[in-house]
Amino acid sequence: MLTSAPPIPRTFLSRSTLLSGGLSRRHLDAQLTAGRLIRVRKGRYLTADTPADVVRAAKLGGRIDCVSLLHALGVYVLSHDTLHTQVTNGASRLPPPPEDVVRHWRPSSASPDDVTTPLVEALAQACRCQAPRDAVATIDSAWHLGLVDEDAVAEVFRRLPARYAAVRALVDKRAESGPETIVRLMLRALGCRIEVQVDLDGVGRVDLIVDGWLIIECDSKAFHEGWDAQKRDRRRDIAAARLGYTTIRPLAEDILYNRDRVLADLKAVLGAHR
């Protein structure tokens, strides 16, 4: 069901595997001293380029999970300030978790040597840990990035209570960013007619067209910073205006962290046109 493999280690390197692969005990010790290998548990190692959160989760006796794993894979999540780990029910002798660590006690199909949870499990857990709109945005993002396919998305919702069926109905893999999904869902709640990722002659592809006249571009600093980007955007807006469209560009940071203001702005713009 996965269409691409996560770019982070899936399993520990065991001492026996390293030695059977031709690494001598002295060379293994040298690799540890040089920092090229990290000893996570007795007889269990990870390479030095392993993301810090993966190493930390393993040292705490769990696997990186939920929004933490998804963030590491480049999937949209609203917040990743805490480390989310999966721990198998009944696990013992675990060090106490720091305040910024969330443990999800549940069974997993992961093997004992895995340091990450299966992506479907992480997505299902992220739906439980986030508000509905952010859960939709997370699944949109994972699907758009090609990390899951339709069968995997269906499996995510099979793992969730029936009340999440309403969330499944809102998922759209065409969305290119989390903020775009959030704005789309705001507009849907307002009863608007929405077109997603539309190509316009002389303009190019736009994020959203609302009620046939309003273009909304959900701008982030990463893709709209600098004078060259601003010139491109202004030329696109003029080209769209020549076709009869009005363009607005709410900031991604406002969409994510000042949603009441964005919603009020959307209502005002739509109301003025009507």
C-alpha positions in Angstrom: 0.0 0.0 0.0 3.0 2.3 0.3 4.0 3.9 -2.9 7.4 5.1 -1.7 9.7 4.2 1.2 10.3 6.6 4.1 13.7 8.3 3.8 14.6 7.3 7.4 15.8 4.0 8.8 13.1 1.4 9.5 15.0 -1.0 11.8 17.9 -1.2 14.2 21.3 -2.5 13.1 22.0 -5.4 15.4 25.5 -6.2 16.7 25.3 -9.7 15.1 24.3 -8.2 11.8 27.2 -5.7 11.8 29.7 -8.4 12.8 28.4 -11.0 10.3 28.7 -8.2 7.6 32.4 -8.1 8.0 32.8 -5.4 10.7 35.2 -6.5 13.4 34.6 -5.8 17.1 37.5 -3.3 17.1 36.1 -1.6 14.0 32.6 -1.5 15.6 34.1 0.2 18.7 35.9 2.7 16.4 32.7 3.5 14.6 31.0 4.2 17.9 33.9 6.4 19.1 34.0 8.3 15.9 30.2 9.0 16.1 29.3 7.2 12.9 27.2 4.7 14.8 24.9 5.3 17.8 24.3 2.7 20.5 20.6 2.9 21.2 20.2 -0.1 23.4 22.3 -3.1 24.2 23.3 -4.7 20.9 21.1 -2.2 18.9 22.6 0.6 16.8 21.6 3.3 14.4 23.7 5.3 11.9 24.7 8.9 12.8 22.6 10.4 10.1 19.4 9.0 11.6 17.0 11.8 12.5 17.4 12.9 16.1 13.7 12.2 17.0 14.0 8.6 15.7 17.0 8.0 17.9 15.4 9.6 20.9 12.2 7.6 20.5 14.3 4.4 20.3 16.3 5.3 23.4 13.0 5.8 25.3 11.9 2.3 24.4 9.4 3.1 21.6 9.1 3.9 18.0 8.6 7.3 16.4 4.9 7.6 15.6 2.0 9.9 14.8 2.7 13.5 13.9 6.4 13.1 14.7 7.0 10.5 12.1 4.8 12.3 9.6 6.8 15.5 10.1 10.0 13.7 9.6 8.7 12.4 6.2 7.7 15.9 5.1 3.9 15.5 5.6 1.9 18.4 6.9 1.1 18.4 10.6 0.0 21.5 12.5 2.4 21.0 15.5 5.4 18.8 16.1 6.7 20.4 19.3 6.3 17.1 21.2 7.7 13.7 20.3 5.1 11.1 19.7 6.1 7.5 20.2 4.3 4.2 20.0 4.8 1.7 22.8 3.4 -1.8 22.8 0.9 -2.6 25.6 2.6 -4.3 28.4 6.1 -3.1 27.7 8.1 -2.8 30.9 11.4 -1.3 32.1 10.9 1.8 30.1 12.6 5.1 31.2 10.1 7.7 32.3 9.1 10.0 29.4 10.2 13.6 29.5 7.4 16.2 29.5 7.7 16.8 25.8 7.1 13.1 24.9 3.7 11.6 24.2 3.5 7.8 24.5 0.8 6.0 22.5 0.2 2.7 24.2 -1.2 0.4 21.5 -0.3 -2.8 19.6 1.5 -2.4 16.3 2.2 -4.6 13.2 5.8 -3.4 13.4 8.5 -5.9 14.0 10.5 -5.9 17.3 13.5 -4.3 15.5 11.5 -1.5 13.8 12.2 2.0 15.0 9.2 3.5 13.1 5.6 2.6 13.0 3.9 1.7 9.7 2.7 4.8 8.0 -0.9 3.8 8.0 -0.8 3.4 11.8 0.9 6.8 12.2 -1.8 8.5 10.0 -4.6 6.9 12.0 -3.0 8.0 15.3 -2.5 11.6 13.9 -6.2 11.8 13.1 -6.9 11.1 16.8 -4.3 13.6 17.9 -5.3 16.5 15.7 -8.5 18.6 15.1 -10.6 17.3 12.2 -9.4 20.0 9.7 -5.8 19.3 10.4 -6.4 15.6 10.2 -7.8 16.1 6.7 -4.8 18.3 5.8 -2.4 15.6 7.0 -4.0 12.8 4.9 -4.2 15.2 1.9 -0.5 15.9 2.2 0.6 12.2 2.6 -1.5 11.2 -0.4 -0.3 14.2 -2.5 3.3 13.3 -1.7 2.7 9.8 -2.9 3.4 8.2 0.4 0.0 6.5 0.5 -2.5 5.4 -2.2 -6.2 5.0 -2.1 -6.1 1.6 -0.5 -3.8 2.8 2.3 -6.1 5.8 3.0 -9.1 3.3 3.2 -7.0 1.3 5.7 -6.4 4.4 7.8 -10.1 4.9 8.2 -10.8 1.2 8.9 -8.5 1.7 12.0 -10.6 4.6 13.2 -14.1 4.8 14.9 -17.1 5.2 12.6 -17.4 8.9 13.4 -14.3 9.6 11.3 -16.2 8.7 8.1 -17.1 12.4 7.9 -13.3 13.2 7.8 -12.8 10.6 5.0 -15.4 12.4 2.8 -13.3 15.6 2.9 -9.9 14.2 1.8 -8.6 15.5 -1.5 -5.2 14.4 -2.8 -5.0 17.3 -5.2 -4.3 19.7 -2.3 -0.6 20.9 -2.5 -0.3 22.2 1.1 -1.8 22.0 4.5 -3.0 25.7 4.5 -4.7 25.1 1.1 -6.7 22.2 2.7 -7.6 24.4 5.7 -8.9 27.2 3.5 -10.9 24.8 1.4 -12.6 23.4 4.4 -13.4 26.8 5.7 -15.0 27.7 2.3 -16.9 24.4 2.3 -18.4 25.3 5.7 -19.5 28.6 4.2 -21.4 26.8 1.5 -19.1 27.9 -1.4 -18.5 26.1 -4.7 -14.8 25.3 -4.8 -12.5 24.2 -7.6 -9.1 22.8 -6.6 -5.8 23.3 -8.5 -7.2 24.8 -11.7 -5.2 25.7 -14.8 -6.1 29.1 -16.3 -4.8 30.3 -19.7 -2.2 32.9 -19.3 -2.1 32.5 -15.5 -1.1 29.0 -14.8 -2.3 26.7 -12.0 -4.1 28.4 -9.0 -4.9 26.8 -5.7 -8.6 27.5 -5.4 -11.4 29.1 -7.4 -14.4 30.0 -5.3 -17.9 30.5 -6.8 -16.4 31.0 -10.2 -14.8 34.5 -9.6 -12.5 34.4 -6.6 -9.0 33.0 -6.8 -7.3 32.1 -3.5 -3.6 31.4 -3.4 -2.4 30.1 0.0 1.1 31.6 0.1 3.9 30.4 2.2 7.3 32.0 2.7 9.1 29.0 1.1 7.7 29.6 -2.3 6.8 33.3 -2.3 9.9 35.0 -0.8 12.0 37.5 -2.6 11.3 40.1 -5.3 11.4 37.7 -8.2 8.6 35.6 -6.6 6.6 38.8 -5.9 6.9 39.9 -9.5 5.7 36.6 -10.7 2.7 36.6 -8.4 1.8 40.2 -9.3 1.9 39.4 -13.0 -0.2 36.3 -12.4 -2.8 38.4 -10.5 -3.0 40.9 -13.3 -3.4 38.1 -15.9 -6.2 36.6 -13.8 -7.9 40.0 -13.4 -8.0 40.3 -17.2 -10.0 37.1 -17.2 -12.4 38.6 -14.6 -11.1 37.0 -11.5 -10.2 38.6 -8.1 -7.2 37.2 -6.3 -6.5 37.2 -2.6 -3.5 35.7 -0.9 -4.0 34.9 2.8 -0.7 34.1 4.5 0.0 30.6 5.5 0.9 31.6 9.1 -2.5 33.3 9.5 -4.3 30.3 8.0 -2.6 28.0 10.5 -2.4 30.1 13.6 -5.0 32.9 13.2 -7.9 31.1 11.7 -10.7 33.3 13.1 -9.2 36.3 11.3 -8.9 34.4 8.0 -12.4 33.2 8.3 -13.7 36.7 9.0 -11.7 38.0 6.0 -13.2 35.3 3.7 -16.7 36.1 4.9 -16.1 39.8 4.3 -14.7 39.3 0.8 -17.5 37.0 -0.3 -20.2 39.1 1.3 -18.9 42.3 -0.5 -19.1 40.6 -3.8 -22.6 39.3 -3.2 
